[in-house]
């Protein structure tokens, strides 16, 4: 997987404070990661495990395929930054009253 640098100027065009935008993107990345984990665990629960009398660990082809499919997805931090740069993600301050 290659690294794609992001120009701060691109981020600064969308928001007033670059550092606040990066913090917002990191919080969004955590949310995306939690959703991915939940989806993975739900799909993993539907896979029937192989039961043998041996105590050896054997590879389950369905589980391996599911893991490889999850690894091919874009990483959560990349998704969050893309959402921020495309204007899909918005952030704001909570009103304290």
Secondary structure, DSSP 8 states (H G I E B T S, - for coil): -------HHHHHHH-S-HHHHHHHHHHHHHHHHHHHHHHHHHHHHTS-----SS------HHHHHHHHHHHHS--HHHHHHHHHHTT----------
